[in-house]
Amino acid sequence: MTQTPGDAPSGGQPPSGRQRPPRIWGSEVPWRNLHFTGREPEIQALRVQLGSEFQAANRRPPCVLYGLGGVGKTEIATEYAHRYADDYEIVWWVRADQEDTIQASLVGLGTRLQLPSVNPVDRDRAIPLVIGALQSGEPHSRWLLIFDDVAAPEKIRQYIPRGGHVIVTSRINEWKQVLSTDGIEVTQFGRADTVSFLRQRVPQLRPSADAAAETSAATNADRLADALGDLPLAAEHAASYLTQTGLSVGEYIEAFERDAHTLLGEGIDMYSTNAAVATTWSVTRQTLSPEAKNLFQLLAFFAAEPISEENLIQPGRVALDPALPVPLQKVLSSRSDLKKAQRELARFSLLSLYGQRNVVQLHRVVQAVTRARTEKDDPVLARTLERTVFALLAATDPDAPEKEQNDPIYARTIHHLVPTGALKSDDRLVRNLIINQVRRLRLRGGNREALSLGELALAAWRSAPDDIQTLAMAVEVAWAKRDLGDVDEAFALNADTLQRLREHHGEEDDTYLICANSYGVDLRMIGKYDEALEHDLSLLPVVERVFGADSFRSLNLSNNIAIDLRCVGRYTDALEYDNYVAGTRERQFGANDRNIASSKFGMAKDLRRLGRYDEALEVARETTDLMEARNEPWNQLRLLMFGGLAVSLRRVGYYAEARNLAEDTYRRFVEYLGAEHRATLQMATSLMCDRRVVDELGPAAELGRATVAAYEKIAGQGHPNTLIAKANFAVILRAQEYLSAAQEVNQAALEGHRRLYAYDHPNTLIVMTNLASDLAAVGDVRQAREIGEEVVVKSREIRGPRHPGTLAAAANLALDRRATGDADAARELEAEALAGYDSTLTLEHPQARIASQRGRVSVDIESVMP
């Protein structure tokens, strides 16, 4: 692509060192830019289109370079002229922004050609003579004419001769009918070219042998290129400015963001031009219709991102500010007038028009300069335009971020909220849109994006800490924090928000109920399962009364109650809630909605804990198939679902497949959330079991030890998931024959469970089952039998006689009865256990095979939630 300035031959001098320089080298030809960078595709496209033939019969059309002002069209034409000067006898530059200068330049060429009868005073007669001489090839047949900055395509055709080479540069993009050519569009630099140019020109950005300095320079060059949108003229200004002033890159970017018009309007000695960059688009704007000019100003108050037509036309939803210029009111009230104004701006390359997506976009430098200039020249109009942008954005809000069908609508405004300054607006509708955007991002798994936007908004609204919208945003921020692993911060923020809502808005306020729902999740996350269940059950009637029994809010709370029930070991009740929520969501949202997958994910967990492993695997496969069909990115929900599928595979006995899937999913968890996020640790708790069952005891123990340590640091030694990790780790230690260590860890896990639960929790029974195996392994068979007898009785009562956990405990107890001399009771219990395996998991299941061979069956615990 192109670039600008440096030292080069004087404009009127032909390139030095040529074997056969042009006989005529126009004085207007710009100096060659010694810092010309990139643009090889455009140069080669010119070369191919112009070819190497020179003859009067040649009807090849001129080559047109078109694009935004400042994008480097003139630089490309200049480089081409210098690079291929040897091919020409004449290289002539025509300033073509006005018809008068075109005529004067052609007459000047006739004088240089020493054509008889060319009288500068009689242009009407002289110009045809010059064009005729060029077309005849007499006295020179090899010529290149460059018409730079053509402003009126319909007038240029009469001045273009045939038979040689002609390059036209223009901001206008409509050339097909005028010159029978589509032209070559010149866009901004590629990032690598911008960075390369800046690092050549700016001393503080030049390559360094010092690693730290090199990294800093490369990073700053990329930051600067991004801020300037890779626009060549802006990059030239920045390079010249930084070189001449010694300003740092950070200070330049701050000045640009503060007032691009003033910064780029400062006189700087630039190689290619002495004109201020900020005036580059002024001449074009003077030729626009009032409608196009006013629309251009309005678009500058959006972000330099795609702007949908639906953001601009809001019939019946926006009362246009009467202070708006009348031409702009006309444009914003009529699609046909809007499209006409857009096409006019696109014709002059002032914006990019994308018909297929129905969006327009201004280059970020054009946008910044135009906005800053409007704010400086007419601050009253600037504020009116800003308010209008806010109103247009707010009017798009369907006020239902939970519905996936609204995602395209929200996607049209999300990128405009921060750059436009909308976060600082006190307009209630604008703030509601921002809250909904944060909520939508969070609901779709974009917690980092939600937190980033939410915290910016919260900081901007803090002057009214008890305002309902400030508190609503605080709820969303807390939710995103918790999902990202900042459980303690989320809990503290929710507790404060809930108190403020209770005091200032009441306990039946919508936002209070949403916050109370989130607070219930906090209680679960810190391991207060019984308290969370009590809280959520008491909240449900109020939520159903306020929002409706089958509302999105009520279903979310019912979903949470299912999780609470699962946490306290009431799996049948949890499955009932999950079935209800899944069925209702499917009727409301359709079978492919991600909320359905979330509900079925819970159902699979319930079924696994109920010992219905085949059903659980079927439902788990449905959830992952649904996520695959949706082609969602690897967010937390999708990762949890694949982790759940791995558990289901292990439960059914597909150990190798489970281990492979778990390894891959764990790796993705670490990449996406980090090694110490609670969801990652939940996956690690499962993976250590997968490694154990395929006899990878070393890696299993290594992961187990690290997981327990991480849980203790993050959640505390007494958290349920810490205790679960310890219990699973103890099984691995026993498999490695670290018998005393296994018993010690299991004993600690059991004591922790008994402190947590005053009742017989299924997880407590699992720990007891494994502790009995630890005792038997160290020879304390009588105590092992004593624990086993207790477990079997309670497990039959709580989980049922044919639950795999009950069968494992029974098979192990049969061994302990036999070891203590009670052979008949052992035989009876063994037969009962094997019959149970045969009717449920089948005798081919790995655990059934171990039991049939009179080995000890080890069982593990699935984490209840991150």
Secondary structure by P-SEA (a helix, b strand, c coil): ccccccccccccccccccccccccccccccccccccccaaaaaaaaaaaacccccccccccbbbbbccccccaaaaaaaaaaaccccccbbbbbbcccaaaaaaaaaaaaaaacccccccccaaaaaaaaaaaaaaccccccbbbbbccccccccccccccccbbbbbbcccccccccccccccccccccaaaaaaaaaaccccccccccaaaaaaaaaaaaaaaaaacccaaaaaaaaaaaaaccccaaaaaaaaaacaaaaaacccccccccccccccaaaaaaaccaaaaaaaaaaaaccccccccccccccccccccccccaaaaaaaacaaaaaaaaaaaaaaccccccccccbbbccaaaaaaaaaaaaaacaaaaaaaaaaaaaaaaaacccccccccaaaaaaacccccccccccccccaaaaaaaaaaaaaaaaacaaaaaaaaaaaaaaaaccccccaaaaaaaaaaaaaaaaacaaaaaaaaaaaaaaaaaaccccccaaaaaaaaaaaaaaaaacaaaaaaaaaaaaaaaaaaacccccaaaaaaaaaaaaaaaaacaaaaaaaaaaaaaaaaaaccccccaaaaaaaaaaaaaaaaacaaaaaaaaaaaaaaaaaaacccccaaaaaaaaaaaaaaaaacaaaaaaaaaaaaaaaaaaccccccaaaaaaaaaaaaaaaaacaaaaaaaaaaaaaaaaaaacccccaaaaaaaaaaaaaaaaacaaaaaaaaaaaaaaaaaaacccccaaaaaaaaaaaaaaaaacaaaaaaaaaaaaaaaaaaacccccaaaaaaaaaaaaaaaaacaaaaaaaaaaaaaaaaaaccccccaaaaaaaaccbbbbbbccccc
